[in-house]
Structures are given as C-alpha cells and as structure tokens.
Amino acid sequence: MKKALAAAAIAAAATSPAFAASFVNGGFESGDLSGWTQGGGYWTGGAIDPAAYQPGGSSYNASYITNTITSAGYDPIAGGTNLSMVRYGDHSVRVNDSNNNYSVSTVSQSVTNYDGTSINFSWAAVLESSHGATDSDNFILRVRDDDSGAILYSAVYNSATNGSIFNQTGSWYWTPWQDVSLTVAQGGNYSIILLASDCPYGGHAGYVYLDGFGTVAGGGGDNGTGGGDGQVPLPGSLALLGAGMVGLGLRRRAK
C-alpha cells in the first residue's frame, strides 16, 4: 500500500504545474521595500537607461537612492486632497523625492512561474515644470515578459510633454492614480522596473508613487502569497493524488 501511495504521489508531482509565485510585498504592506531591488544615481544629460541605475550598472550610485515608504495622507505638492499617497491598504512606495539634486531612483522586481493570469498595479506621478522633452524631470515604468522579451506595458513621461492625464498645481504637474491590469500567461516570468529622475541641471524634481502590485485587481498587492485571480485550476498533483488514494481505498475494501 505504501509503495502504491508513493507511486501516486511521484506521478502527481511529475505531471502537475507549479503556479506558486507572485510579486513579493507588492502593496508595500510590510512597511519596507523587502522583495524589491533599489537602484539610483544621478543624471546630467543624455539618454536614461533604467538598467544602468540598477546595482552593478554603469550609472549606479547608492548615495542618490531616495525611495520612501508612505503612509496615509495626501501629497503636499498636488495640494489639498487632490492626490492620496496610498492607493490600497496602508502603504505605497514613493520613488525619488521633491528635492532637485540630479537624483535618479529605481525599484525593480522579477517573478518566475507567476501564479495568476493578470498583473495589476497602480501609479501616480508628480513632476516639476522644467525644460524640454529631452532634459526635464521624468519617469519610466516598464513591465517585461522575460520569456519573450516583449514589453507588456510602458509609461514614459516628462514634465515638458506630460500628456492629458496630468493636472497642474502651481509649477508642478501630477496625475491621479492610474490603475493598470495586464493579461498574462500563468506560469510565465515577468519583471517590472520603475525609474524617476530629476532634471539634469539640479533645478527641478520628479517622483512617482507605486502601489497594489499583484495578481488581483484592486487587491492591494498579495505580498508573495499568490492566489491568482480566481481562475487557478485545481493543481494536477492534488487531483492525481486524490485519485490514487481513492484507488487504494477501493482495493483495500475489495480485500
């Protein structure tokens, strides 16, 4: 009997998919940046490559990293109650800050064997009016399919060409929270990177809030627990193991 049960378990493990991973601390509800990789440096002009500001990159300088976990309240630059600093739960992350000192900050995370059929998150940006399209404070947010190399989502904005989603308060532009939901293949490998940068002359600042990164829309991030989006099928391992145990029970009864 023990041999038969073991065989059933081995067969189940060999045939079952393992959809068990999600973005860790996707809602920043742990109150810190655990699960995320921080990067940073400074910008004095030219093209900005987010990868260059990651640890080990050619522009990486940890002393310029200014990422902050926020709590309930409203962004002081947007004014009044225009922009909540948290989209879901109790915390979000603010990437970069309102000090105009050439700083560039990034956060990134990768997940393998993704447990879900959608990637969901929210962002809101605050950019100070500055220069032109190539030398203003800016941000870059990308989600990548690491299996195919395809960019699934790309938001690239600066304070000179800020677009219709931005509002203005004084000399600053800001967006309401932008909610994003991407349909993806379950079990795939995905990455996100967000970069926010001051202008290259040390005179104007820009920063971005990120929150609710997880498998469920509006879920506030699932902190690495997975759970998919309600469409995860019964794992083959459990089904096969159950069938094996039923078969053993019938055999025992027959004896």
Secondary structure as GFF3:
##gff-version 3
##sequence-region A 1 255
A	DSSP	alpha_helix	2	15	.	.	.	ID=ss1
A	DSSP	beta_strand	37	42	.	.	.	ID=ss2
A	DSSP	three_ten_helix	50	53	.	.	.	ID=ss3
A	DSSP	three_ten_helix	62	64	.	.	.	ID=ss4
A	DSSP	beta_strand	67	70	.	.	.	ID=ss5
A	DSSP	beta_strand	92	95	.	.	.	ID=ss6
A	DSSP	beta_strand	103	111	.	.	.	ID=ss7
A	DSSP	beta_strand	118	128	.	.	.	ID=ss8
A	DSSP	beta_strand	138	145	.	.	.	ID=ss9
A	DSSP	beta_strand	151	158	.	.	.	ID=ss10
A	DSSP	beta_strand	167	169	.	.	.	ID=ss11
A	DSSP	beta_strand	172	174	.	.	.	ID=ss12
A	DSSP	beta_strand	178	183	.	.	.	ID=ss13
A	DSSP	beta_strand	190	197	.	.	.	ID=ss14
A	DSSP	beta_strand	206	214	.	.	.	ID=ss15
A	DSSP	alpha_helix	236	254	.	.	.	ID=ss16
###
